């Protein structure tokens, strides 16, 4: 099936994930090249596809896997997303495509889609109006809750601030003009310590999960959390899959916590998921699972559709 297929892995720095995916794809007889969106271009008036992809000048790739969306100016980020949109419009399977990247890199849109899909998630307010941000903060803290301030665009647990009643909200420059405020869910009470769950969903299936035990209230691996294997219970599977469906992702890393009443809540859905920590605690070859889903479900399915 994959013999002769040419696949582009979109990343500026292949690192561990890119290398693992290339290994898995090449083991399935695909030709793989790493591509930076910084080096791609749109040329609408030019004959052919109108898209320039280094290493694929004669023919667009048969499929694209997105491992990186580099930051930059608004114009640069829009162009990079345009390139991914354009590839999809031209019939190239993009895994995950630009629509999913847009939905998941933006925490506000993720929260909205989760809520509309009936996936339980903590109460959240996203606003650029200081009065609205203060009103949400005072409403939550008056009810006895703490509030977490998160960057609207952010990852790896960076830039999070936890506020209690009476604290001052960060100013507009500190949050780049947009406040993303979410009720803090306490997980560190008792002997359990601070923790959350990460579940990797691939092709509509919860493949593997782990519990992350943090040194502090932020439980990301990048912030020093310790990973432990976990048996995926039915509610973890169900909500992780539902959250992935809510954002339309081919595959995703879903972060979940339980509140003091035992309710499972989804915090985030990662459209460019990292799984190095998870790979360290599961015997399942996760790159193999991702590659198999990409080739058998996306490439095979879309190649069968007449264009």
Secondary structure, 3 states (H helix, E strand, C coil): CCCCCEEEEECCCCHHHHHHHHHHHHCCCCEEEEECHHHCEECCCCCCCCEECCCCCCCCCCEEEECCCCCCCHHHHHHHHHHHHHHHHCCCEEECCHHHHHHHHCHHHHHHHHHHCCCCCCCEEEECCHHHHHHHHHHHHHCCCCEEEECCCCCCCCCCEEECCCCCCCCHHHHCCCEEEEECCCCCCCCCCCEEEEEEEECCEEEEEEEEECCCCCCCHHHCCEEEECCCCHHHHHHHHHHHHHHCCCEEEEEEEECCCCCEEEEEEECCCCCHHHHCCCCCCHHHHHHHHHHHHHHHHHHCCCC
